[in-house]
């Protein structure tokens, strides 16, 4: 059964590339979610990604208490294709056209492979875009806020495990040094943590050196002898296999769709490893963008809303413990409650 409200797919007029927009739910409000510009062996894999990522956005907004729905856009690039600037513009204009055709049911933002400059291009043809550069009236790069929100989630977990929200002296393994991962790594070092890091791009070793971190290969790092593993790259790092290899006490990171299959959350729980759902730990970026651009709250309030992820995680860990559930079950239940309440409110006369 398709549980998405609508999925639109076009071959871009200019780029001839598959542009996919998935609107999972608008029960809480118009959908929002990033535009992923990424390589896929087959465009059908891009479609699968869009379906899963948009559903996760619905949960992300529901748990964050924001009145937005879940959506995601994917432009599936063939393996190995490097976009030159003029081609990139074509791709973005194609994506903007599809987004505009949805008439506000979906607004886009940055995601893996896109940033504020790309949002500026999209903003030339549709107002339904977040995170344009500040000088163009947008809220700018969302990645520092995503990083800040993940730090808040890590503080809640640290308090639970070690009785202190400070990460000083903790050993963490950060998987992925993209905009969010590298920003988060810097915050962690500033807090006094010791880092092991990796990225699929070996060029990121310079970032590792600059952080004074230990570099490991993406394969090795899963089994690193650390306190907390922080997935900050692409999804599906947590499989049955990798969950058995982990030596940490918690997994908390901003990457979307960390679980290869939902049952991995249970396996982690059985191993006494706390997994904070990705849609909770990675919500800082959207919380900031939506709070400032849609709700027009000031910078301090937006920051406070992002920091409130710490209380959200606290609450979820309490609820989970109290009811003998996993944090994933507790978060799923909270999201469903909020979606049900919204559905009831609109269906009552
Ligand atoms: N990539 C962001 C996420 O997955 C999406 C986003 C950020 C959307 C900012 C809108 C604004 O949460």
Boltz pocket constraint, residues with backbone or C-beta under 6 A from the ligand:
constraints:
  - pocket:
      binder: B
      contacts: [[A, 32], [A, 33], [A, 34], [A, 35], [A, 107], [A, 108], [A, 109], [A, 110], [A, 111], [A, 112], [A, 130], [A, 131], [A, 142], [A, 256], [A, 282], [A, 283], [A, 285], [A, 286], [A, 289], [A, 290]]
      max_distance: 6.0
